[in-house]
Amino acid sequence: MDIQFEKRLFMEQYMKIKDEAIIEKLSNTLKREVSKLKRLSLTGQEREAIKSGQKDIKEGRIHTHEEVMDKMREKYPNLIK
């Protein structure tokens, strides 16, 4: 398969489409597939970190931005005002 040829052919066909619903479906499919590729590109360590964070959220181990900033101000009073 000549991928460059296939891309050109696809673009030529795409440019001829007049139905907005078809354009929207193609656009959504492309976004979904690109999103899958991005997810697949995460390392195992990154995926585990995300899972761990999601588990912390479910179990209530969270802090608001203000709580974090208060702790930072206590710990580093000269750096954070």
C-alpha positions as a Markdown table, in Angstrom:
| # | Residue | x | y | z |
|---|---|---|---|---|
| 1 | Met | 0.0 | 0.0 | 0.0 |
| 2 | Asp | 1.3 | 3.4 | -1.0 |
| 3 | Ile | 0.3 | 5.5 | 2.1 |
| 4 | Gln | 0.9 | 8.8 | 0.4 |
| 5 | Phe | -1.3 | 7.8 | -2.6 |
| 6 | Glu | -4.0 | 6.7 | -0.2 |
| 7 | Lys | -3.9 | 10.0 | 1.7 |
| 8 | Arg | -4.2 | 12.0 | -1.5 |
| 9 | Leu | -7.1 | 9.8 | -2.7 |
| 10 | Phe | -8.8 | 10.3 | 0.7 |
| 11 | Met | -8.3 | 14.0 | 0.6 |
| 12 | Glu | -9.7 | 14.3 | -2.9 |
| 13 | Gln | -12.8 | 12.3 | -1.9 |
| 14 | Tyr | -13.2 | 14.2 | 1.3 |
| 15 | Met | -13.1 | 17.6 | -0.5 |
| 16 | Lys | -16.0 | 16.5 | -2.7 |
| 17 | Ile | -18.3 | 15.7 | 0.2 |
| 18 | Lys | -21.2 | 18.1 | 0.6 |
| 19 | Asp | -23.1 | 16.4 | 3.4 |
| 20 | Glu | -22.2 | 18.0 | 6.8 |
| 21 | Ala | -23.3 | 14.9 | 8.7 |
| 22 | Ile | -20.7 | 12.8 | 6.8 |
| 23 | Ile | -18.0 | 15.4 | 7.4 |
| 24 | Glu | -18.9 | 15.4 | 11.1 |
| 25 | Lys | -18.8 | 11.6 | 11.3 |
| 26 | Leu | -15.4 | 11.5 | 9.6 |
| 27 | Ser | -14.1 | 14.2 | 11.9 |
| 28 | Asn | -15.3 | 12.4 | 15.0 |
| 29 | Thr | -13.8 | 9.1 | 13.8 |
| 30 | Leu | -10.5 | 10.8 | 13.2 |
| 31 | Lys | -10.5 | 12.5 | 16.6 |
| 32 | Arg | -11.4 | 9.2 | 18.3 |
| 33 | Glu | -8.6 | 7.3 | 16.5 |
| 34 | Val | -6.0 | 10.0 | 17.2 |
| 35 | Ser | -7.0 | 9.9 | 20.9 |
| 36 | Lys | -6.5 | 6.1 | 21.0 |
| 37 | Leu | -3.1 | 6.5 | 19.5 |
| 38 | Lys | -2.2 | 9.1 | 22.1 |
| 39 | Arg | -3.4 | 6.8 | 24.9 |
| 40 | Leu | -1.4 | 3.9 | 23.5 |
| 41 | Ser | 1.7 | 6.0 | 23.5 |
| 42 | Leu | 1.8 | 6.3 | 27.3 |
| 43 | Thr | 4.5 | 4.3 | 29.1 |
| 44 | Gly | 3.5 | 1.7 | 31.6 |
| 45 | Gln | 4.7 | 3.9 | 34.4 |
| 46 | Glu | 2.5 | 6.7 | 33.1 |
| 47 | Arg | -0.5 | 4.5 | 32.9 |
| 48 | Glu | 0.1 | 3.2 | 36.5 |
| 49 | Ala | 0.5 | 6.8 | 37.8 |
| 50 | Ile | -2.9 | 7.7 | 36.2 |
| 51 | Lys | -4.6 | 4.7 | 37.7 |
| 52 | Ser | -3.1 | 5.5 | 41.1 |
| 53 | Gly | -4.4 | 9.0 | 40.9 |
| 54 | Gln | -7.8 | 7.9 | 39.8 |
| 55 | Lys | -7.9 | 5.5 | 42.8 |
| 56 | Asp | -6.9 | 8.3 | 45.2 |
| 57 | Ile | -9.8 | 10.4 | 43.9 |
| 58 | Lys | -12.3 | 7.6 | 44.3 |
| 59 | Glu | -11.1 | 7.0 | 47.9 |
| 60 | Gly | -11.2 | 10.7 | 48.8 |
| 61 | Arg | -7.5 | 11.3 | 49.0 |
| 62 | Ile | -7.6 | 14.7 | 47.4 |
| 63 | His | -6.7 | 18.3 | 48.3 |
| 64 | Thr | -8.0 | 21.6 | 47.0 |
| 65 | His | -5.6 | 24.0 | 45.4 |
| 66 | Glu | -6.0 | 26.4 | 48.4 |
| 67 | Glu | -5.1 | 23.6 | 50.8 |
| 68 | Val | -2.0 | 22.8 | 48.9 |
| 69 | Met | -1.0 | 26.5 | 48.6 |
| 70 | Asp | -1.6 | 27.0 | 52.4 |
| 71 | Lys | 0.8 | 24.1 | 53.1 |
| 72 | Met | 3.4 | 25.5 | 50.7 |
| 73 | Arg | 3.2 | 28.9 | 52.3 |
| 74 | Glu | 3.8 | 27.3 | 55.7 |
| 75 | Lys | 6.7 | 25.2 | 54.5 |
| 76 | Tyr | 8.3 | 27.9 | 52.2 |
| 77 | Pro | 7.2 | 31.3 | 53.6 |
| 78 | Asn | 9.9 | 33.2 | 51.8 |
| 79 | Leu | 9.1 | 31.7 | 48.4 |
| 80 | Ile | 5.3 | 31.8 | 48.3 |
| 81 | Lys | 3.4 | 34.9 | 49.4 |
